[in-house]
Amino acid sequence: MSIMDEEEFKLIRQYRSKVDLSTVEAILEEIEQDYMHSGNLTSSIIFTYTNHMDAIKQNKEFYELLSKVLEKYSKRIGLENISQLVINSLK
């Protein structure tokens, strides 16, 4: 079974037309950059989300799901790969 077949990715695909893809890409990129410096994914997510509070508030459920996916799968296949899978799921 592919990661793309996991329940979390099925849920992410439901947000295709509900979230702004460029905003999601910017947030994921910022998380990746902060993570390279901090080495702590949770703190990078929190830091980045505080910088994008308006977008987070508009789609709270999506960004909670995104956090869960990043934390769950990044250890398996890497943060950059998970970010790409999320972006591809939203296209």
N, C-alpha and C positions, 0 to 999 in steps of 0.2 A: 504494500500500500504506500502510495506516495504521500508526502507531506501535504500536497495540494488537495488530497482527498480527506484530510482531517477536518473535523467539525468546525474548528476555528476558521479555516480558510473558506469553508462553505458560507459561514456567517459573514466573513469579510466581503465575499463576492456580492452579497445582498446590498452592500453600500455603494455599488458602482456609480450610481447616478446621484447619490445622496451626499457625497463628500467631494471637495475640490481636490483633484489629483495633484495639482501643483503645490498646494499647501501640504498635503501628505508627503510628497517628495521632499519638500523643504524641511519638514519636521524630521523625517527619517535621516536625511543628510546631517542635520544638526546633531541628532542623537549619536550618529556614527562618529562625527568629529569630536564631540565631547567624550565619548567612550574611549577613544584613542588616548586621550589625555588622562582621564580619571581611572579607567580600568574597572569602573563600577557601573553596570548597566542601569540599575535601578535609579541611582542618583542622576545619571545622564538623562533618563526619561523624565524624571521630575524636573530637573533644571530646564530642559527643552520645553516641556509642557507649560512651565510658568512663563516662558517667553512668548508663547502662542495661546494665551489664555482664552481669547475670544473664539478662536477656532475650536479649541477643546470644549468650551462651554456649549457651542452650537451642536456638537456631535459627541457628547460625553460617552455614550455607549460604545461608539466606534473606537474612540481613543482608549477606553478601558480594554476593549478587545485587542487593540493593537499592542498595548503594553503587555498583555498576557501572552500574545503570540511571540513578541520579541524575547521575552524572558524565558519562555518555554523552549523555543527552537533555536535560539542563537548559539547555545552551547553545542548543539548537534551539528549545525552546518554553517555557522558563522553569521554574524550580524548583517554583514553586507549582502549575503545570499538571501537571508530572510527578508531584508528590505526590498530586494528585487522581486521576490515572490509576492510580496504584499502589493507592490506597484503593479505587477502583471495581473494580479487578481482584480484590481480596480479598473483596468483598461477595458 
